Amino acid sequence: MKIGGLEEITLIDYYKKIACIVFLSGCNFRCPWCYAPELVIPSKIRKHPQIEEDFFLNFLRKRRDKLDGVVVCGGEPTIHKELPFFLEKIKKEGFLVKLDTNGTNPKMIMSLIEEKLVDYIAMDIKGPLNNYKRYTLTDCNIADIRESIEIIKRGKTDYEFRTTAIPEIHKKDDFMEIGREISGARRYFIQSFLAKKTIDKNFLKVNPFTKEELTLFKKKIEPFVKNCEIR
């Protein structure tokens, strides 16, 4: 497994759990505001230091009494055919697993749920699905995105959907459109954009939405989901 980074502890990335984050290298999207170009752009991946899988697993063994789980994110974890075997190793060490995904591999998501290799799934919704190329800069299969949404919603694994709200990209009515796509979802988070590091450096100049603006977006999507929060 190509491990591009490790955050030893997080109190916010796994809902109501104490976890670490393992970052897998490689992604099939090119979202210009992405915070981790070293995990996405092939030329940067090649130059970025990798963490050996054995090192990571040894790290987990030393944290059994301190961590509840592991957040597996990227990049995009589901592009790796080795992912199920990697998650199985984490589970065998006694940890819960949270998967962060963009939803482009519904077959992998279904398999992980059926094999009980994930305990929580967070799926990013970049924006209204009818305009996804604007967000991802790729020709992704929207049918796969919709299929992943339905698999996650009807599965027994706990989950959330989430969107990073970005000025100049999102408008208030976009959140109503997102709400329609995930209607009936258990949990949805609106995340405030923080310009610390991005693929497209123009986004470093973008100021985040105000709390009042985010609250307006929240009101737009609340009728469609059971729980909506600003993160």
C-alpha positions as CSV (number, residue, x, y, z in Angstrom):
1,M,0.0,0.0,0.0
2,K,1.3,3.5,-0.9
3,I,1.1,5.4,2.3
4,G,1.9,9.1,1.8
5,G,1.3,10.4,5.3
6,L,0.2,9.7,8.9
7,E,-1.5,12.0,11.4
8,E,-1.0,10.4,14.8
9,I,-4.2,11.6,16.5
10,T,-7.4,13.4,15.5
11,L,-10.5,14.2,17.6
12,I,-12.6,15.5,14.7
13,D,-12.1,13.4,11.6
14,Y,-13.9,10.2,13.0
15,Y,-17.3,11.1,14.3
16,K,-17.2,10.8,18.1
17,K,-14.0,8.7,18.1
18,I,-10.3,9.2,18.8
19,A,-8.4,8.1,15.7
20,C,-5.3,8.5,13.6
21,I,-5.3,9.3,9.9
22,V,-3.4,7.3,7.3
23,F,-3.2,9.1,3.9
24,L,-3.0,6.9,0.8
25,S,-1.2,8.3,-2.3
26,G,-3.1,8.6,-5.6
27,C,-6.4,10.1,-6.7
28,N,-8.7,10.0,-9.8
29,F,-9.9,13.6,-9.2
30,R,-8.1,16.8,-9.7
31,C,-10.2,19.2,-7.5
32,P,-8.3,22.5,-7.7
33,W,-8.8,23.4,-4.1
34,C,-7.5,20.0,-2.8
35,Y,-5.3,20.4,0.3
36,A,-2.9,17.5,-0.6
37,P,-1.3,17.9,-4.0
38,E,1.5,15.6,-2.8
39,L,-1.1,12.8,-2.7
40,V,-2.8,13.6,-6.0
41,I,-0.4,14.9,-8.6
42,P,1.9,12.0,-9.9
43,S,5.0,14.1,-10.2
44,K,4.6,15.2,-6.6
45,I,3.8,11.7,-5.4
46,R,7.1,10.4,-6.8
47,K,9.0,13.1,-4.8
48,H,7.0,12.7,-1.6
49,P,8.3,10.4,1.1
50,Q,6.4,7.1,1.6
51,I,5.7,5.3,4.8
52,E,6.2,1.6,4.9
53,E,3.1,-0.5,5.7
54,D,5.0,-2.4,8.5
55,F,6.0,0.9,10.1
56,F,2.3,2.0,10.2
57,L,1.1,-1.3,11.6
58,N,3.7,-1.2,14.3
59,F,2.6,2.3,15.1
60,L,-1.0,1.0,15.6
61,R,0.2,-1.8,17.9
62,K,1.7,0.7,20.2
63,R,-1.5,2.8,20.3
64,R,-4.1,0.1,21.1
65,D,-5.0,1.7,24.4
66,K,-5.0,5.3,23.0
67,L,-7.0,5.1,19.8
68,D,-10.4,3.9,18.9
69,G,-9.9,3.8,15.1
70,V,-8.1,4.6,11.9
71,V,-9.3,7.1,9.3
72,V,-8.2,5.9,5.8
73,C,-8.2,8.7,3.3
74,G,-6.2,10.1,0.4
75,G,-6.0,10.9,-2.3
76,E,-8.8,8.3,-3.0
77,P,-8.4,5.0,-1.2
78,T,-10.7,3.0,-3.4
79,I,-8.5,3.3,-6.5
80,H,-6.2,0.7,-4.8
81,K,-7.1,-2.9,-5.4
82,E,-5.0,-3.7,-2.2
83,L,-7.4,-1.7,0.0
84,P,-9.5,-4.6,1.3
85,F,-6.3,-6.4,2.4
86,F,-4.9,-3.3,4.1
87,L,-8.2,-2.7,6.0
88,E,-8.3,-6.3,7.1
89,K,-4.8,-5.9,8.7
90,I,-6.1,-2.8,10.5
91,K,-9.2,-4.6,11.7
92,K,-7.1,-7.5,12.9
93,E,-5.1,-5.1,15.1
94,G,-8.4,-4.3,16.9
95,F,-9.2,-0.9,15.4
96,L,-12.4,0.6,14.0
97,V,-12.0,1.8,10.4
98,K,-13.4,4.9,8.8
99,L,-13.2,5.3,5.1
100,D,-13.1,8.7,3.3
101,T,-14.1,8.3,-0.3
102,N,-15.2,10.3,-3.4
103,G,-17.7,7.6,-4.3
104,T,-16.3,6.7,-7.7
105,N,-15.9,3.0,-7.0
106,P,-19.3,1.7,-5.8
107,K,-18.3,-2.0,-6.3
108,M,-15.4,-1.5,-3.9
109,I,-17.6,0.3,-1.4
110,M,-20.2,-2.4,-1.5
111,S,-17.6,-5.1,-1.1
112,L,-16.0,-3.4,2.0
113,I,-19.5,-3.1,3.6
114,E,-20.4,-6.7,2.9
115,E,-17.0,-7.9,4.2
116,K,-17.4,-5.7,7.3
117,L,-14.1,-4.0,6.7
118,V,-15.4,-0.5,7.4
119,D,-17.3,0.8,10.4
120,Y,-17.9,4.3,9.1
121,I,-17.9,5.9,5.7
122,A,-17.6,9.6,4.8
123,M,-18.4,10.4,1.2
124,D,-17.5,13.7,-0.3
125,I,-20.2,15.4,-2.4
126,K,-18.2,18.0,-4.4
127,G,-21.3,19.9,-5.6
128,P,-24.5,19.3,-7.7
129,L,-23.9,16.1,-9.7
130,N,-25.0,17.7,-13.0
131,N,-21.9,19.9,-13.0
132,Y,-19.3,17.5,-11.5
133,K,-16.5,18.1,-14.1
134,R,-16.3,21.7,-12.9
135,Y,-15.3,20.5,-9.5
136,T,-13.2,17.4,-10.3
137,L,-11.7,18.5,-13.6
138,T,-12.3,14.9,-14.8
139,D,-14.9,13.0,-16.7
140,C,-16.1,10.8,-13.9
141,N,-19.1,8.5,-14.2
142,I,-21.9,10.3,-12.4
143,A,-23.9,7.0,-12.4
144,D,-21.2,5.6,-10.1
145,I,-21.4,8.5,-7.8
146,R,-25.2,8.1,-7.5
147,E,-24.8,4.3,-7.0
148,S,-22.3,4.9,-4.2
149,I,-24.8,7.3,-2.5
150,E,-27.5,4.7,-2.5
151,I,-25.2,1.9,-1.4
152,I,-24.1,3.9,1.6
153,K,-27.6,5.1,2.5
154,R,-29.1,1.7,2.5
155,G,-26.2,-0.2,4.0
156,K,-25.8,-1.0,7.7
157,T,-22.5,0.8,8.1
158,D,-22.7,4.2,9.8
159,Y,-21.9,7.1,7.5
160,E,-21.9,10.8,6.6
161,F,-22.0,12.9,3.4
162,R,-20.1,16.1,3.4
163,T,-19.2,19.1,1.2
164,T,-16.4,21.6,1.5
165,A,-18.1,25.0,0.8
166,I,-15.9,27.2,-1.4
167,P,-16.6,30.8,-2.4
168,E,-16.6,31.4,-6.2
169,I,-17.5,27.7,-6.6
170,H,-20.7,27.1,-4.6
171,K,-23.9,29.1,-4.3
172,K,-26.7,28.6,-1.9
173,D,-29.0,26.8,-4.3
174,D,-26.3,24.2,-4.9
175,F,-27.0,22.9,-1.4
176,M,-30.6,22.3,-2.3
177,E,-29.5,20.3,-5.3
178,I,-27.1,18.3,-3.1
179,G,-29.9,17.7,-0.7
180,R,-32.1,16.3,-3.4
181,E,-29.3,13.9,-4.4
182,I,-28.8,12.5,-0.9
183,S,-32.4,12.9,0.3
184,G,-33.1,10.9,3.4
185,A,-29.4,10.7,4.4
186,R,-28.6,10.1,8.0
187,R,-25.9,12.8,8.4
188,Y,-24.5,15.7,6.3
189,F,-21.7,18.1,7.1
190,I,-20.9,21.4,5.5
191,Q,-17.2,22.0,5.9
192,S,-15.6,25.5,5.7
193,F,-12.8,25.9,3.2
194,L,-9.4,26.8,4.6
195,A,-6.8,27.9,2.1
196,K,-3.6,26.5,3.5
197,K,-2.3,24.5,0.6
198,T,-4.0,23.8,-2.8
199,I,-3.4,22.2,-6.2
200,D,-4.4,25.5,-7.9
201,K,-2.6,28.3,-6.1
202,N,-5.4,30.8,-7.1
203,F,-7.5,29.2,-4.3
204,L,-5.0,30.3,-1.7
205,K,-6.4,33.8,-2.2
206,V,-10.0,32.7,-1.6
207,N,-11.5,33.7,1.8
208,P,-13.9,31.2,3.4
209,F,-17.7,31.8,3.7
210,T,-18.9,33.6,6.8
211,K,-20.7,31.7,9.5
212,E,-23.9,33.4,8.4
213,E,-23.5,32.2,4.8
214,L,-22.8,28.7,6.0
215,T,-25.9,28.8,8.1
216,L,-27.9,29.8,5.1
217,F,-26.6,26.8,3.2
218,K,-27.5,24.6,6.1
219,K,-31.1,25.8,6.0
220,K,-31.2,24.9,2.3
221,I,-30.3,21.3,2.9
222,E,-31.9,20.6,6.2
223,P,-35.3,19.6,4.8
224,F,-33.6,16.7,2.9
225,V,-31.5,15.1,5.6
226,K,-32.0,13.8,9.1
227,N,-29.0,15.7,10.6
228,C,-27.0,18.6,9.2
229,E,-24.1,20.3,10.9
230,I,-21.5,22.9,10.1
231,R,-18.0,21.7,10.7
